[in-house]
Every structure is written in structure tokens, then in C-alpha cells.
Amino acid sequence: MIERTTRDTILDAARPLFAERGFNGTTIRDIAEAAGVSPALVMKLTGSKAELFQAAAPESPGLADLDPAEEPPGYRLVRAIVERRNSGDYEFWAMAPYLVQEAPDPETARMKMTERVVPRIAAVIGEQTPDKARARMVVTLLLGLASGLRTFEILTPQAIDSAKLIEAYGALVQQIIDDDGL
């Protein structure tokens, strides 16, 4: 049996709080209270609030919930982001830029994030090229979509119906996926 640590307890307490309230709406004190520990212990075991958020973030950038249905991958990737927006679920893609920028060493965080995300997207879209240019472009489009939906709230459901958004943005992503010339 794997023994749970106090750090695990803190991370488990932080995840739903961050998902429900977001980064800015969640305090270290809230997390400490939910975990049954002191705020000082939270900071000692996890570092800064940004480091805690990064540690508590799901390992996969929203790829686990993709159903490999008959829908092309560009549409599935976009649909997952739009559906998470509609349900208020945690959105890795919207938080990733913040996590990199707020990291103690942004360059290392950027490199780790790229190493973590690009190969996963390449696998989803079936890209096997060494440079993974199409996967990198898809990642860029997904980051932009998530920021537009969550951070800037440009594409609200009132501005564009979710189904139309998935169709239009999914077509953009799918065009990159299908372009073997990249």
C-alpha cells in the first residue's frame, strides 16, 4: 500500500479549490484549512502559490477525457476545451501560460511544459515528425482558444453558440493537423 504524505493531502485539498475558485480566488489559508494543516506548512511543503498550483494541476492537459470517437482530433480537442468552459471544469490550457510566467525559473518551466505537452498532442493527432511542427501549432491554437474563452472571455456562449464555435475552431485546428506540408 502506498503511504500518503502530508504534501499529497495538501495537493488533494488544493485541486478542487483551484478548479472551483481559480488561482486568484484560492488562498493558501483556504488550502491549509481544507487540508487540516497550517498555512506555514503548506508553504514549506509546496513552495510558492504558483508552484503549488502547478503541482496540483492535472498531469494531462485535458487529454484524458478525449473520446476517440469518429470525430476528427481537431474537433475533439476543441470540443473538450469548450465543454470544460461550459461546465466550469479546470482548464489546463488557460492556466499553462500563467504557470510558466509565474514559475521561479520561467525558462525551465517553459521547456518542461513543452516537453510535457507537445509529444502528447503529437500522439493525439498522429504526428511522427521529429520537429513536431503540426503539434506545436495545434498547442498554440489550443492555448489561444483557452485564453480567449477563460482569461479574456471573448468567445462567450452569448457571442457564439458552442456548437458553432466547435465547428469553426475545430476546422482551424483540423486544417493544421491535416497539412502534411508542415
N, C-alpha and C positions, 0 to 999 in steps of 0.2 A: 504494500500500500504506500502511495506517495504521501509524504507528510506535507501539510500545508504550512506555509510560513506566514508571518505577520505581513510581509510585503504582499503575498498573494491575497490576503484578506483585504488589504488596502486597495489593491487593484480591482478586486471584485466589487468593492464598495464604490469605487470611482466610476466604473464603466456605466452603470445606469444613470448616475448623476450627470456625467458629461453628456450622455445621449439625450437625457431629458431636458437639461438646462443649458447645454453648450459649455464651451470653455469659460467664457466670461461670467456666466451665471452660476458657476460652481466655485465654491471656495474651499480652501484647504481645510478650514474648520468644518464645513459640511461633510467632507470626505472622512475626516477624523471621527466625527460623531457617528457616521454610518458604519465605520469600521470598528468602533469601540476603542479607539486609541487617542493619544494626544496629537494635536497639530504638529508639535515638535517632532514626534516620532514619524509622522507621515513625511515630513521634510527630510529627516535623517535617512529614511529608507528609500526615498524616491527622488530626492534632489529638488529641482525647481518644479513649479506647477506645470510648465511646458514639458519637462521630462516625464512627469507623472502622467500627463495626458498622452504622450507618445507611448509610454509603456502600457497604458490601459487601452490604447486603440486596438481594434481587431487586427490580427496579423495579415489578413487578406483584405485588399481594397475593394470589398463588396463583390468578390467574385464567387464566393461560396454559394450565394443564393441564385446564381445564374442557372436556369434550367436549360440544358442543351436541347431545347425543343427544335422544331422545324424553322423557327425564326432565325434569320442570319445573325451572326455575332454582333455586328454593329448596332443593330436594333435592340438586341438583348442587353448589351452594355448600357445603352441609353435608357431603355425601359427600367432597368434596375435602379438607376440614379433618380429617375422621375418618380418611380414608385416609392423609393425611400423618402424623397422630398414630401410626397403626398401623405405618407404615414408618419412623418416626423422622426423616422429612424436615424441613427447615426450615419453620417456621410464622410467616409474616409477622404474622398476626392476633394471635398470642400475644406477639410482641415489640414491636408498634406502640406500646402504651401506655408501655412502658419507654423506647423511643426518644424519645418525646415528653417524658416526665418528665426524662430524663437529658440532654436537649439543652441547650446553653448558653443558648438563648433558647426556653423551652418554648412560649410563645405563638406565636412564628413557626413552630416545628416543628408545633404543633397545626394551625395554619392550612394549612401546606403538606401535611400528611398528609391533611387533609380535602379539600383541592383535588385531591389525587392519587387518593384512594380513592373518594369519593362519585360522581364522574362515571363511573368505571369500573363500579361496581356498578349505577348507573342504566342504563348501556348493556346490561349483562348481563340486567337484569330488564325492560328495555324502557320505563323511565320517562322521560318527556319534560317533566315539570312543572318550572317554574322553581325551586321550592324544594327539589325532590328529597327530599321528606319520607319517602317509602317507602324510597328508597335509604339515607337516613340511619338509618332504623330497622333496615334489614337489616344495615348496617355495625355498628350497636350489638349486634345479636343475634350476629353472627359474632365480634365481639370477646369477648363474654361466653362463647360456646361455646369458643373457642380458649383463653381463660384458664381455664375450668373443666377442659378436657382437659389442658392443658400446665402451667400455673402451679400450679393447686391440685390437679390430678389427682382431681377429684371424680367424674367420669364415666369411670372406668377400664373396660376391657373386662370385668373381673370384675363390676363393678357393673351394667352394661347392655351387652348384646350390640351390636356395632357396627351391625348391620342395623336393630335396634330403635331405636337412637339416631338413625340417619339418618332413619328413618321418622317418629319423634316430633318431632325438632327441625326436620327438613325441612318438616314440616307447619306448624310455627310460622312459619318464615321464609316459606313459600309463602303463608300467610294474609296476611301483611303485603304481599307482592308483589301479591296479587290484590285487595286492598282499594282500589278506586278512590276511595273517600271520603276518603282522607287527603290 
